[in-house]
Amino acid sequence: MLRTRCPNDNHGRAVVTVRFCPNCGMVVNESILAKNCPLETHARRRRGRNAYCVDCGQGLLQEGSGR
């Protein structure tokens, strides 16, 4: 089964400054180490409308959020 391509531009860039894509959660730069993020960081990223944390890859959306 084919996956649809993520609309985030990080997948096609030569220089990516984050480890994970904020839209789909896939690794876009393997040379950056994953981090353990505090809850405050995840809250800030949710307010920024990210579906995934760019530092640790954890899903940020709540079940039933409508997204």
C-alpha positions as CSV (number, residue, x, y, z in Angstrom):
1,M,0.0,0.0,0.0
2,L,1.4,3.4,-1.0
3,R,1.5,6.2,1.6
4,T,0.6,9.7,0.5
5,R,3.5,12.1,0.6
6,C,3.7,14.4,3.6
7,P,3.2,18.0,2.6
8,N,5.9,19.2,5.0
9,D,9.0,20.5,3.1
10,N,11.5,18.9,5.5
11,H,11.3,15.7,3.6
12,G,12.8,17.3,0.4
13,R,15.4,19.7,1.9
14,A,19.1,19.1,1.8
15,V,19.7,20.7,5.2
16,V,17.1,19.8,7.9
17,T,17.5,21.2,11.4
18,V,15.0,18.9,13.2
19,R,15.0,15.1,13.7
20,F,11.3,14.4,13.2
21,C,8.7,15.8,10.8
22,P,6.1,17.8,12.7
23,N,3.3,16.6,10.4
24,C,3.9,12.9,10.1
25,G,6.4,12.0,12.8
26,M,8.9,10.3,10.4
27,V,12.6,10.8,10.9
28,V,13.9,13.5,8.4
29,N,17.4,13.9,9.8
30,E,19.0,10.8,11.4
31,S,22.2,12.6,12.4
32,I,20.3,14.6,15.1
33,L,19.8,12.7,18.3
34,A,16.3,12.2,19.7
35,K,15.7,14.1,23.0
36,N,13.5,13.6,26.1
37,C,11.1,16.5,26.1
38,P,9.4,18.0,29.1
39,L,5.6,18.3,29.0
40,E,5.9,22.1,28.7
41,T,7.7,21.7,25.4
42,H,5.0,19.4,24.1
43,A,2.3,21.9,25.2
44,R,4.0,24.7,23.3
45,R,4.3,22.6,20.2
46,R,0.6,21.6,20.4
47,R,-0.2,25.3,20.5
48,G,1.9,25.7,17.4
49,R,-0.3,23.2,15.7
50,N,2.3,20.4,15.4
51,A,1.0,16.9,15.2
52,Y,4.4,15.4,16.4
53,C,7.3,16.7,18.4
54,V,10.3,17.5,16.2
55,D,12.7,16.6,19.0
56,C,11.4,13.2,20.2
57,G,8.8,12.2,17.6
58,Q,6.0,11.7,20.1
59,G,2.4,12.2,18.8
60,L,1.0,15.4,20.3
61,L,-2.7,15.2,19.4
62,Q,-5.3,14.1,21.9
63,E,-7.7,11.3,20.8
64,G,-11.0,12.8,19.6
65,S,-9.4,16.2,19.0
66,G,-11.0,16.4,15.5
67,R,-7.7,16.7,13.6
